[in-house]
Every structure is written in structure tokens, then in C-alpha cells.
Amino acid sequence: MSFSDVHFWPDDKKTQVRSGTTLLDAGRKAKVHIRTRCGAKAACLMCKVKVSDQSGLEPMNQNERLKLGSQAEEGYRLACQARVKGAVDVTVPEDPLKAAIRAQLAKQQTDDDLF
């Protein structure tokens, strides 16, 4: 059984997992929060992550390819479906709610600076 290094960004957390482990499970092991709601059934699409160099991942299965559509060509994978086969760097997108709050706070700060 071989092991592979998985590096999660922007948290800069690393873990080592057995080949065949999903990115979702690797994230849990590294204590990286990857949103999901469907129990790893590729139904909710909340666990999308970006992997620029996918040579460390097994090829997409048909279900994952259908769910992602054109996003598959942009480097996105479903963390619940993508399985590790070698070293890989994974970018976990910011939670949309946190992003909205951060944007609102930044706007408020800018407005406050004007007065």
C-alpha cells in the first residue's frame, strides 16, 4: 500500500493518505473544512475543490464528469469523488457565506473611511 502527500490551500495544511483515499477524507484527516451535505454521494456539489495539476489524482468517473460539466475543464473536482494516487495540491474555495460577510465588512470599512 502506497502513501501520498496532499497539500491543502489556502490553509497550508498537509497530510499523508493511502492511495485511493478521497480528497474529502484527506481533508478531514488534515483538519481542513470542505463543505458537503449529501454524504459523499456527488449530489450536493458543495465539495468542489480546484486542482491545477491532476496527475496525483485518479481520472474522473463518469458521474463526477457529468456533475461538473464545463467546470471539469477548469480544474475543478468533487472532493467526495476524486481519489488520490500521488502527491497533489488542492485549493479549497472560500465558503460563500464567509465570502459574502467578508465583502460586506470590507464595503462597510470603505464607507466608514469616506466619512
PLY file of the C-alpha trace (Angstrom):
ply
format ascii 1.0
element vertex 115
property float x
property float y
property float z
element edge 114
property int vertex1
property int vertex2
end_header
0.00 0.00 0.00
1.50 3.32 -1.03
1.02 6.71 0.62
0.72 10.14 -0.99
1.13 13.71 0.23
-1.89 16.01 -0.05
-1.39 19.75 0.48
-4.45 21.92 1.08
-4.51 25.63 0.24
-5.13 28.36 1.39
-4.90 26.69 4.85
-1.36 25.42 4.07
-2.11 22.07 5.73
-0.54 18.80 4.68
-1.39 15.19 5.30
-0.33 11.78 4.07
-3.00 9.31 2.96
-3.19 5.90 1.34
-3.65 5.86 -2.40
-7.34 5.61 -3.22
-8.41 7.96 -0.38
-10.87 10.66 -1.43
-9.87 14.31 -1.13
-12.80 14.74 1.26
-11.36 12.13 3.63
-7.85 13.55 3.21
-9.24 16.99 4.12
-10.85 15.58 7.25
-7.57 13.98 8.24
-5.75 17.31 7.72
-8.49 19.16 9.64
-9.42 21.17 6.55
-13.12 22.02 6.30
-14.60 21.02 2.94
-18.32 21.72 2.78
-20.64 18.81 2.00
-24.25 17.92 2.62
-25.00 14.75 0.64
-22.86 12.22 2.49
-20.27 11.89 -0.30
-22.77 10.83 -2.99
-21.85 13.53 -5.55
-25.33 15.00 -5.18
-24.92 18.40 -3.49
-21.84 19.68 -5.41
-20.77 21.62 -2.30
-17.39 19.87 -2.05
-15.92 21.36 -5.23
-12.19 21.94 -4.98
-9.65 23.13 -7.54
-6.68 21.00 -8.54
-4.48 22.57 -11.22
-2.19 19.55 -11.68
-4.38 16.46 -11.55
-1.60 13.94 -12.18
-1.80 12.97 -8.49
-5.48 12.05 -8.80
-7.24 9.12 -10.40
-9.20 10.07 -13.55
-12.75 11.36 -13.11
-15.53 8.83 -13.09
-18.50 9.41 -15.39
-20.77 10.65 -12.59
-18.26 13.30 -11.48
-17.69 14.45 -15.07
-21.44 14.80 -15.67
-21.99 16.72 -12.41
-19.15 19.18 -13.00
-19.80 19.79 -16.71
-17.55 22.56 -18.07
-16.03 23.15 -14.61
-14.14 19.87 -15.06
-12.08 21.56 -17.79
-11.29 24.43 -15.37
-9.58 22.10 -12.88
-12.48 21.51 -10.51
-13.08 18.17 -8.85
-15.61 16.87 -6.34
-13.67 16.13 -3.15
-16.01 13.23 -2.36
-15.22 11.55 -5.69
-11.60 12.48 -6.50
-9.22 9.79 -5.31
-5.53 10.33 -4.55
-2.90 8.33 -6.42
0.12 10.60 -5.90
1.21 13.94 -4.44
-1.37 16.65 -5.04
-2.04 20.33 -4.19
-5.70 21.17 -3.56
-7.26 24.64 -3.33
-10.42 24.75 -1.22
-12.64 27.67 -2.27
-13.83 30.06 0.41
-17.24 29.27 1.89
-19.76 31.50 0.01
-21.33 32.78 3.24
-17.92 33.73 4.67
-17.02 35.41 1.38
-20.25 37.44 1.44
-19.66 38.52 5.04
-16.03 39.44 4.30
-17.13 41.51 1.27
-19.81 43.28 3.32
-17.32 44.10 6.09
-14.81 45.42 3.55
-17.52 47.61 1.97
-18.56 48.90 5.39
-14.93 49.74 6.20
-14.59 51.63 2.91
-17.84 53.54 3.58
-16.63 54.40 7.12
-13.33 55.71 5.70
-15.26 58.14 3.48
-16.88 59.90 6.45
0 1
1 2
2 3
3 4
4 5
5 6
6 7
7 8
8 9
9 10
10 11
11 12
12 13
13 14
14 15
15 16
16 17
17 18
18 19
19 20
20 21
21 22
22 23
23 24
24 25
25 26
26 27
27 28
28 29
29 30
30 31
31 32
32 33
33 34
34 35
35 36
36 37
37 38
38 39
39 40
40 41
41 42
42 43
43 44
44 45
45 46
46 47
47 48
48 49
49 50
50 51
51 52
52 53
53 54
54 55
55 56
56 57
57 58
58 59
59 60
60 61
61 62
62 63
63 64
64 65
65 66
66 67
67 68
68 69
69 70
70 71
71 72
72 73
73 74
74 75
75 76
76 77
77 78
78 79
79 80
80 81
81 82
82 83
83 84
84 85
85 86
86 87
87 88
88 89
89 90
90 91
91 92
92 93
93 94
94 95
95 96
96 97
97 98
98 99
99 100
100 101
101 102
102 103
103 104
104 105
105 106
106 107
107 108
108 109
109 110
110 111
111 112
112 113
113 114
